[in-house]
């Protein structure tokens, strides 16, 4: 039982000493996760819009590049499957 109490005291000491560093790490991790999610949503939205785009001359080139795997090659590389 004494070992458990000593462990609790050590944990309390470490928490009081390193709490600001721990909390800033948590905040940074959450900010990075939110930023990556927003960026992923924007990339997905752009790809979805390009996939559903009407064949206007500007979009025709982009759709051709997408069909030639210029744009979708990174997706295949990271996911390991072709969509």
Secondary structure as GFF3:
##gff-version 3
##sequence-region A 1 83
A	DSSP	alpha_helix	2	51	.	.	.	ID=ss1
A	DSSP	alpha_helix	57	67	.	.	.	ID=ss2
A	DSSP	alpha_helix	73	79	.	.	.	ID=ss3
###
